[in-house]
């Protein structure tokens, strides 16, 4: 039973009162302002308690009642905060997640979770020792296009899936100055950034591959970090291809899937990120809905009849990530994105870079 009184929300669960979970965000850059704060702010079972901004006060303009602090240590040393979102620059994820766990906090860490599988095992072991939750922000499991692809496959409309192609195209031919995302570092680049999402989606659909073959490169003039990849995940009965680049100006299908009974092709991107960037609140009834012009095309046989037509895209819903986190924290079950599940993504990325260097298939 849920009781709301002004700004206070209480849930009666098994005859005990559950108060909103006090949550802190470690950074208020794009990740904090676009992907975390808006959803924590509207969720009835989380209270956005504290945000770290080292020098600016942008968060207070949108969230005037939220506590603003200048350091991560201030955040994790606050006894009122239970959940910490580690969304600092990628190379700090291991260090900051470890500090938060040692401080007794439950943790959501942005992708990529870590850059080294052994670091991942260490954090997972520490979370178990401290009896804390450790989850990874793999929010693109709740992209509308991916939810639709997953549903189409599950219905059997394609028969046995034999090919799965996922492509993410961007056109950014200029190397941005003054950002850590463009500075030479083997842990920074498109593969760890977008690859973390695309590999995670493939693992959700098909499980762990038996091997990996990858071409990873720097194609932009003056580039220092990888800005292109073509990763083949090798399974016994399905061909999986994941491709992304910064020099793709003409749109190609975001997904196409072939099976023994038919095909499904999907163009366009889930609209949630662009809406969030413009400041739209994710609380409306139409949230995550896609225009009909963006719906995918299914070509198959249904009950002996040929069908070719549009399939309405399931609305995307990043809020479902925090629904799942609340369920985990209130019941003790592991979240869908528990770090022990997501560590396979890091194993695959490590294998992809080894494949790139050796020009060989890497068996897992």
C-alpha positions as CSV (number, residue, x, y, z in Angstrom):
1,X,0.0,0.0,0.0
2,X,1.3,3.5,-1.0
3,X,0.5,6.5,1.1
4,X,1.4,10.0,-0.1
5,X,1.4,13.0,2.2
6,X,2.8,16.2,0.6
7,X,6.5,15.4,-0.1
8,X,6.5,12.3,2.1
9,X,5.9,8.9,0.7
10,X,5.6,5.7,2.7
11,X,5.1,2.2,1.5
12,X,3.8,-0.5,3.8
13,X,5.6,-3.7,2.9
14,X,5.2,-6.9,5.0
15,X,3.9,-4.7,7.8
16,X,6.9,-2.4,7.8
17,X,7.3,1.1,6.6
18,X,9.5,1.8,3.6
19,X,10.7,5.3,3.2
20,X,12.1,6.7,0.0
21,X,15.7,5.7,-0.6
22,X,18.1,8.6,0.0
23,X,20.3,8.9,-3.1
24,X,23.4,10.8,-4.1
25,X,24.8,11.4,-7.6
26,X,28.6,11.7,-7.9
27,X,28.6,14.1,-10.9
28,X,26.2,16.5,-12.7
29,X,27.6,16.4,-16.2
30,X,25.5,14.9,-19.0
31,X,25.1,11.6,-17.3
32,X,23.8,13.1,-14.1
33,X,21.6,15.8,-15.5
34,X,20.1,13.7,-18.4
35,X,20.1,10.1,-17.3
36,X,19.9,9.9,-13.5
37,X,18.6,13.1,-11.8
38,X,15.3,13.3,-13.8
39,X,14.3,9.7,-13.1
40,X,15.3,9.8,-9.4
41,X,13.4,13.1,-9.1
42,X,10.1,11.7,-10.3
43,X,10.4,8.3,-8.8
44,X,8.2,8.0,-5.6
45,X,10.5,5.6,-3.9
46,X,13.8,7.6,-4.3
47,X,14.7,10.9,-2.9
48,X,17.4,12.9,-4.7
49,X,19.3,13.9,-1.6
50,X,22.8,15.1,-2.7
51,X,24.6,15.9,-6.0
52,X,28.4,16.5,-6.3
53,X,29.3,19.6,-8.3
54,X,33.0,20.5,-7.8
55,X,32.8,24.1,-9.0
56,X,29.4,24.9,-10.6
57,X,25.9,25.2,-9.2
58,X,23.9,24.0,-12.2
59,X,22.0,21.3,-10.3
60,X,20.6,23.7,-7.8
61,X,18.8,25.7,-10.6
62,X,16.7,22.6,-11.4
63,X,16.7,20.9,-8.0
64,X,16.7,23.7,-5.4
65,X,16.0,21.4,-2.5
66,X,18.9,19.1,-3.2
67,X,22.0,19.3,-1.2
68,X,25.1,20.3,-3.3
69,X,28.5,19.2,-2.2
70,X,32.0,19.7,-3.7
71,X,33.6,16.3,-3.3
72,X,32.8,12.6,-3.6
73,X,34.1,12.0,0.0
74,X,31.4,14.4,1.3
75,X,28.8,12.4,-0.6
76,X,29.8,8.9,0.7
77,X,30.5,10.1,4.2
78,X,26.9,11.3,4.7
79,X,25.2,8.7,6.8
80,X,21.7,9.6,5.5
81,X,22.6,8.5,1.9
82,X,22.0,4.8,1.1
83,X,22.4,4.7,-2.7
84,X,25.3,6.3,-4.5
85,X,25.3,6.7,-8.3
86,X,28.9,6.6,-9.6
87,X,28.7,8.5,-12.9
88,X,32.1,10.2,-12.9
89,X,34.6,9.9,-15.8
90,X,35.0,6.3,-16.9
91,X,38.5,5.8,-15.7
92,X,37.3,6.5,-12.1
93,X,34.5,4.0,-11.9
94,X,36.5,1.2,-10.2
95,X,38.1,3.6,-7.6
96,X,34.8,5.4,-6.8
97,X,32.6,2.3,-6.7
98,X,35.1,0.7,-4.3
99,X,35.2,3.8,-2.0
100,X,31.4,3.9,-2.0
101,X,31.1,0.2,-1.1
102,X,33.7,0.5,1.6
103,X,31.6,3.4,3.0
104,X,28.7,0.9,3.3
105,X,26.6,2.3,0.4
106,X,24.6,0.5,-2.3
107,X,26.0,1.5,-5.7
108,X,24.8,2.1,-9.2
109,X,27.9,2.5,-11.4
110,X,27.7,3.9,-15.0
111,X,28.9,1.8,-17.9
112,X,31.6,0.7,-18.6
113,X,31.5,-1.0,-15.2
114,X,35.3,-1.5,-15.0
115,X,38.1,-1.8,-17.6
116,X,39.6,-5.0,-16.2
117,X,37.8,-8.2,-15.4
118,X,39.9,-8.7,-12.2
119,X,38.8,-5.3,-10.9
120,X,35.2,-6.4,-11.6
121,X,35.6,-9.6,-9.6
122,X,37.1,-7.5,-6.7
123,X,34.2,-5.1,-6.6
124,X,31.7,-7.9,-6.8
125,X,33.4,-9.7,-3.9
126,X,33.5,-6.5,-1.9
127,X,29.8,-5.9,-2.5
128,X,29.0,-9.4,-1.3
129,X,31.3,-9.0,1.8
130,X,29.6,-5.7,2.7
131,X,26.1,-7.1,1.8
132,X,25.6,-4.2,-0.6
133,X,24.0,-4.0,-4.0
134,X,26.2,-3.3,-7.0
135,X,24.4,-2.6,-10.2
136,X,25.5,-1.3,-13.6
137,X,23.6,1.4,-15.5
138,X,22.8,-0.5,-18.7
139,X,19.8,1.7,-19.4
140,X,19.6,0.8,-23.1
141,X,18.0,-2.5,-22.2
142,X,15.0,-0.2,-22.0
143,X,15.3,1.5,-25.4
144,X,12.0,1.1,-27.2
145,X,13.6,-0.4,-30.3
146,X,15.5,-3.0,-28.3
147,X,12.4,-3.9,-26.3
148,X,10.5,-4.3,-29.6
149,X,13.3,-6.5,-31.2
150,X,13.3,-8.6,-28.1
151,X,9.5,-9.1,-28.3
152,X,9.6,-9.9,-32.0
153,X,12.2,-12.6,-31.4
154,X,10.3,-14.0,-28.4
155,X,7.1,-14.3,-30.3
156,X,8.7,-16.6,-32.8
157,X,7.6,-14.4,-35.7
158,X,11.1,-14.8,-37.3
159,X,11.4,-18.5,-36.7
160,X,14.9,-19.5,-35.6
161,X,17.1,-16.3,-35.6
162,X,20.2,-16.8,-37.8
163,X,21.5,-13.2,-38.1
164,X,21.4,-10.2,-35.7
165,X,23.0,-6.9,-36.9
166,X,23.1,-3.9,-34.6
167,X,24.6,-0.6,-35.9
168,X,25.0,2.7,-34.2
169,X,25.9,5.6,-36.5
170,X,27.1,9.0,-35.6
171,X,28.7,11.8,-37.6
172,X,31.3,13.7,-35.6
173,X,34.2,14.3,-37.8
174,X,35.8,16.9,-35.6
175,X,37.8,15.8,-32.5
176,X,36.4,17.7,-29.5
177,X,39.0,19.7,-27.5
178,X,39.3,19.7,-23.8
179,X,37.4,16.5,-22.9
180,X,38.7,13.4,-21.3
181,X,36.7,11.4,-23.8
182,X,39.1,12.3,-26.6
183,X,42.4,11.9,-24.8
184,X,44.6,8.9,-25.7
185,X,43.9,6.1,-23.2
186,X,43.2,2.5,-24.1
187,X,40.3,2.6,-21.6
188,X,38.5,5.5,-23.4
189,X,36.8,5.4,-26.7
190,X,33.8,4.2,-28.7
191,X,34.2,0.5,-27.9
192,X,33.9,0.9,-24.1
193,X,31.4,3.7,-24.5
194,X,28.8,2.5,-27.0
195,X,30.1,-1.1,-27.2
196,X,29.2,-1.6,-23.5
197,X,25.5,-1.1,-24.5
198,X,25.5,-3.0,-27.8
199,X,27.3,-6.0,-26.3
200,X,25.0,-6.0,-23.3
201,X,22.0,-6.1,-25.5
202,X,23.4,-9.1,-27.5
203,X,24.2,-11.0,-24.3
204,X,20.6,-10.4,-23.1
205,X,19.2,-11.8,-26.3
206,X,21.6,-14.7,-27.0
207,X,23.8,-15.3,-23.9
208,X,27.5,-15.5,-23.7
209,X,29.3,-16.0,-27.1
210,X,31.9,-18.7,-27.5
211,X,34.3,-16.4,-29.2
212,X,34.9,-12.8,-30.5
213,X,36.5,-11.4,-33.6
214,X,36.9,-7.6,-33.8
215,X,38.2,-4.7,-35.9
216,X,38.7,-1.6,-33.8
217,X,40.3,1.5,-35.2
218,X,40.8,5.3,-35.2
219,X,39.5,6.8,-38.4
220,X,39.1,10.5,-37.7
221,X,41.9,12.9,-38.6
222,X,43.7,13.8,-35.3
223,X,41.8,11.2,-33.4
224,X,43.5,9.6,-30.3
225,X,40.8,7.2,-29.2
226,X,39.0,4.4,-31.1
227,X,36.1,5.8,-33.0
228,X,35.1,2.7,-35.1
229,X,34.5,-0.9,-34.3
230,X,33.0,-4.0,-36.0
231,X,32.7,-6.8,-33.5
232,X,31.6,-10.2,-34.4
233,X,30.2,-12.3,-31.6
234,X,30.4,-16.0,-32.4
235,X,27.6,-18.4,-31.4
236,X,26.9,-21.9,-32.6
237,X,23.7,-21.0,-34.5
238,X,23.4,-17.3,-34.9
239,X,25.7,-14.6,-36.5
240,X,25.9,-11.5,-34.4
241,X,27.5,-8.3,-35.8
242,X,27.9,-5.1,-33.8
243,X,29.1,-2.0,-35.6
244,X,29.5,1.7,-34.7
245,X,31.5,4.7,-36.0
246,X,31.8,8.5,-35.9
247,X,32.0,8.9,-39.6
248,X,28.6,7.6,-40.7
249,X,26.6,10.4,-42.2
250,X,24.0,8.5,-44.1
251,X,21.6,6.5,-41.9
252,X,21.7,2.7,-42.1
253,X,19.4,0.3,-40.2
254,X,19.8,0.5,-36.5
255,X,18.9,-3.2,-36.3
256,X,18.1,-5.9,-38.8
257,X,17.4,-9.5,-37.8
258,X,17.0,-12.5,-40.1
259,X,15.4,-15.8,-39.2
260,X,14.2,-19.0,-40.9
261,X,10.7,-17.5,-41.2
262,X,11.3,-13.8,-41.9
263,X,13.1,-10.5,-41.2
264,X,12.7,-7.4,-39.1
265,X,14.4,-4.1,-39.9
266,X,14.4,-1.0,-37.7
267,X,15.7,2.5,-38.5
268,X,16.0,5.4,-36.1
269,X,17.0,5.8,-32.5
270,X,15.0,5.6,-29.3
271,X,13.8,9.2,-28.6
272,X,14.4,9.3,-24.8
273,X,17.9,10.7,-24.8
274,X,17.1,13.7,-27.1
275,X,14.0,14.5,-25.1
276,X,16.0,14.4,-21.8
277,X,18.6,16.7,-23.3
278,X,16.0,19.3,-24.1
279,X,14.8,19.2,-20.5
280,X,11.5,17.3,-21.0
281,X,10.4,15.5,-17.9
282,X,10.1,11.7,-18.3
283,X,6.8,11.7,-16.3
284,X,4.2,12.2,-19.0
285,X,1.9,9.4,-20.4
286,X,3.4,9.7,-23.9
287,X,6.9,9.2,-22.6
288,X,9.1,7.0,-24.8
289,X,6.6,6.7,-27.6
290,X,8.1,6.7,-31.1
291,X,6.6,8.3,-34.3
292,X,4.9,5.8,-36.6
293,X,7.4,6.8,-39.3
294,X,10.1,5.2,-37.2
295,X,8.4,1.9,-36.6
296,X,10.2,-1.2,-37.8
297,X,9.2,-3.5,-40.7
298,X,8.4,-7.1,-40.2
299,X,8.4,-9.5,-43.2
300,X,7.3,-13.0,-42.3
301,X,4.6,-15.7,-42.5
302,X,1.9,-15.7,-39.9
303,X,-0.4,-18.8,-39.8
304,X,0.4,-19.6,-43.4
305,X,-0.2,-16.1,-44.6
306,X,2.5,-13.7,-45.8
307,X,2.7,-10.5,-43.9
308,X,4.8,-7.4,-44.5
309,X,4.1,-4.3,-42.5
310,X,5.0,-2.1,-39.6
311,X,5.3,-3.1,-36.0
312,X,4.5,-0.4,-33.4
313,X,7.6,0.3,-31.3
314,X,7.2,-0.5,-27.6
315,X,7.6,2.8,-25.7
316,X,11.1,3.1,-24.2
317,X,11.3,3.5,-20.5
318,X,14.5,4.3,-18.7
319,X,12.5,4.7,-15.5
320,X,12.2,0.9,-15.4
321,X,15.9,0.7,-14.5
322,X,15.2,2.5,-11.2
323,X,12.0,0.5,-10.7
324,X,14.2,-2.6,-10.8
325,X,16.8,-1.0,-8.4
326,X,14.1,-0.2,-5.9
327,X,12.8,-3.8,-6.1
328,X,16.3,-5.1,-5.5
329,X,16.9,-2.8,-2.5
330,X,13.5,-3.4,-0.9
331,X,13.3,-7.2,-1.4
332,X,17.0,-8.3,-1.5
333,X,16.8,-9.9,-5.0
334,X,19.6,-9.2,-7.4
335,X,18.8,-6.4,-9.9
336,X,18.6,-7.3,-13.6
337,X,21.8,-5.4,-14.1
338,X,23.7,-6.8,-11.2
339,X,27.4,-6.4,-11.7
340,X,28.0,-10.1,-11.6
341,X,25.8,-10.4,-14.7
342,X,27.2,-7.4,-16.5
343,X,30.9,-8.5,-16.0
344,X,30.5,-10.6,-19.1
345,X,30.4,-7.4,-21.2
346,X,33.8,-6.5,-19.9
347,X,35.2,-9.9,-20.7
348,X,33.9,-9.6,-24.3
349,X,35.4,-6.1,-24.7
350,X,38.8,-7.3,-23.4
351,X,38.6,-10.1,-25.9
352,X,37.7,-7.7,-28.7
353,X,40.8,-5.6,-28.1
354,X,43.0,-8.8,-28.0
355,X,41.4,-9.9,-31.2
356,X,42.1,-6.5,-32.8
357,X,45.8,-6.6,-31.7
358,X,46.3,-10.3,-32.8
359,X,43.9,-10.2,-35.8
360,X,42.7,-13.6,-34.5
361,X,39.5,-15.0,-33.1
362,X,39.6,-15.0,-29.3
363,X,37.8,-17.9,-27.6
364,X,36.1,-17.2,-24.3
